[in-house]
Amino acid sequence: MAAGSAMAKADRLWKNENQRDHRQNGLQVIDSEGFRSNVGIILCNGDGRLFWGRRIGQKSWQFPQGGIRRHESPEQAMFRELDEEVGLKPEHVEVIGCTRGWLRYRLPKRLVRRNSKPTCIGQKQVWFLLRMRGAESDVKLDNSERPEFDHWCWVDYWYPLEAVVPFKRYVYLRALQQLAQLVFPEGKAPPPPEDVLARFEQARRERAERSLRPCLPAALPRPPRAPQPR
């Protein structure tokens, strides 16, 4: 979705969301299903390569992302996260477009904080596509008190599908597919690698098979003992 209509669509989506049942945990907005409202940022350069950041103190890499705060529009949240995590200002980028509707992913059970109320079980995201207009020297990863990244690089368009943590891969695929034509106009968008799509399809089938399995008890009950003769 192109830039002008994308911003309007994202704002309408957020206004409609605020009219529904949602709960607040500090500055976070979590809906009645447990999904936290969030924005993701795909930042590209003139060659169609993407910003890829390594999370500070970790081995995992990802796109910039962050929660939408109370009384904040998706666009405002996007520019705030861009400043906090990448150190870029609005004048350093051009907004090209954003995804349609919410894209959701669930957190693994080990990452769900059950003691936190309301409980957040995952994220629902609007993804913004930006083009770098400033210089690479404008990137400042230490622009906030709690930096998100300690290193970054440019990567090929579909590379993040293979490198991001598994529970975010399907959302990354959907976002990259929706926005590819804006990065590569005139039908020049390269297709996702066949082996990556094959792994996605295999994982989808395995999830479907698990959902169809009957719920069996962990152990079958033992039959009662036969009465002993007296």
LINFENHU-V837626 format. One record per residue. RES is the residue in three letters. OMEGA is omega in radians with two decimals (NA if undefined). NEAR is the number of other C-alpha atoms within 10 Angstrom. Layout:
res	omega	near
RES	OMEGA	NEAR
RES	OMEGA	NEAR
This chain:
res	omega	near
MET	-3.05	18
ALA	-2.90	15
ALA	-3.05	17
GLY	3.13	12
SER	3.13	12
ALA	-3.14	20
MET	3.14	21
ALA	3.13	12
LYS	3.14	17
ALA	3.13	23
ASP	3.11	16
ARG	3.12	15
LEU	-3.12	17
TRP	3.12	19
LYS	3.08	13
ASN	3.14	10
GLU	-3.10	13
ASN	3.10	14
GLN	-3.11	8
ARG	3.14	10
ASP	3.05	10
HIS	-3.09	17
ARG	-3.07	18
GLN	3.08	14
ASN	-3.01	15
GLY	3.10	8
LEU	-3.09	12
GLN	3.04	18
VAL	-3.09	23
ILE	-3.07	26
ASP	-3.05	21
SER	3.10	14
GLU	3.10	14
GLY	3.14	19
PHE	3.13	23
ARG	3.12	27
SER	-2.90	25
ASN	2.98	25
VAL	3.03	26
GLY	-3.06	26
ILE	3.00	22
ILE	-3.08	23
LEU	-3.11	23
CYS	3.03	24
ASN	-3.08	17
GLY	3.13	10
ASP	-3.14	11
GLY	3.07	18
ARG	-2.93	19
LEU	3.03	25
PHE	-3.10	22
TRP	-3.02	24
GLY	3.06	21
ARG	-3.11	18
ARG	-2.99	18
ILE	3.13	15
GLY	-3.11	9
GLN	3.08	9
LYS	-3.08	7
SER	-3.13	13
TRP	3.13	18
GLN	2.97	21
PHE	3.00	20
PRO	3.08	23
GLN	3.10	21
GLY	-3.06	21
GLY	3.02	22
ILE	-3.10	26
ARG	3.04	19
ARG	3.09	15
HIS	3.13	11
GLU	3.08	15
SER	3.08	17
PRO	3.13	27
GLU	3.12	19
GLN	3.11	14
ALA	-3.13	21
MET	-3.13	25
PHE	3.09	18
ARG	3.13	19
GLU	3.11	22
LEU	3.11	22
ASP	-3.07	18
GLU	-3.00	22
GLU	-3.05	25
VAL	3.13	23
GLY	-3.11	19
LEU	3.12	23
LYS	3.12	15
PRO	-3.12	15
GLU	3.13	9
HIS	-3.03	16
VAL	2.99	19
GLU	3.09	16
VAL	-3.10	18
ILE	-3.11	20
GLY	3.07	23
CYS	-3.12	28
THR	-3.13	24
ARG	3.09	17
GLY	-3.14	15
TRP	2.96	18
LEU	-2.99	19
ARG	2.89	18
TYR	3.11	18
ARG	3.05	16
LEU	2.98	15
PRO	-3.07	11
LYS	-3.10	10
ARG	-3.11	7
LEU	3.13	11
VAL	-3.14	14
ARG	-3.05	12
ARG	-3.14	12
ASN	3.13	7
SER	-3.14	9
LYS	-0.06	12
PRO	-3.11	20
THR	3.09	19
CYS	-3.13	23
ILE	-3.12	19
GLY	-3.10	22
GLN	2.91	23
LYS	-2.88	22
GLN	2.81	27
VAL	-3.11	26
TRP	3.10	29
PHE	3.06	26
LEU	-3.12	27
LEU	3.01	23
ARG	-3.13	20
MET	3.07	18
ARG	3.11	15
GLY	3.10	16
ALA	3.10	9
GLU	3.12	11
SER	3.09	6
ASP	3.14	13
VAL	3.14	18
LYS	-3.09	17
LEU	-3.13	21
ASP	-3.05	15
ASN	3.13	15
SER	-3.13	13
GLU	3.14	7
ARG	-3.10	11
PRO	3.10	16
GLU	-3.04	21
PHE	3.02	23
ASP	3.10	15
HIS	3.09	12
TRP	3.08	17
CYS	3.01	10
TRP	3.13	15
VAL	3.08	14
ASP	-2.94	13
TYR	-3.05	21
TRP	-3.10	20
TYR	-3.10	15
PRO	3.14	20
LEU	-3.11	22
GLU	-2.98	12
ALA	-3.10	13
VAL	3.12	16
VAL	-2.98	12
PRO	-3.03	10
PHE	3.09	13
LYS	-2.97	16
ARG	-3.07	17
TYR	3.07	16
VAL	3.10	18
TYR	3.12	22
LEU	-3.11	17
ARG	3.14	13
ALA	-3.12	22
LEU	3.10	21
GLN	-3.13	15
GLN	-2.99	16
LEU	-3.03	22
ALA	-3.08	19
GLN	3.10	16
LEU	3.08	20
VAL	-3.11	24
PHE	-3.11	13
PRO	3.11	9
GLU	3.04	8
GLY	-3.09	10
LYS	-3.11	11
ALA	3.09	16
PRO	3.11	11
PRO	3.05	11
PRO	3.11	15
PRO	-3.09	12
GLU	-3.11	9
ASP	3.10	9
VAL	3.11	15
LEU	3.12	14
ALA	3.12	11
ARG	3.08	12
PHE	-3.13	16
GLU	3.10	12
GLN	3.12	12
ALA	3.12	12
ARG	3.13	12
ARG	3.13	12
GLU	3.09	11
ARG	3.13	11
ALA	3.12	11
GLU	3.13	10
ARG	-3.11	10
SER	-3.12	10
LEU	-3.13	8
ARG	3.09	8
PRO	3.12	7
CYS	-3.12	8
LEU	3.08	7
PRO	-3.12	7
ALA	3.11	6
ALA	3.13	6
LEU	3.13	7
PRO	3.12	7
ARG	3.09	6
PRO	3.13	6
PRO	3.12	6
ARG	3.07	6
ALA	3.13	6
PRO	3.13	6
GLN	3.11	5
PRO	3.13	4
ARG	NA	3
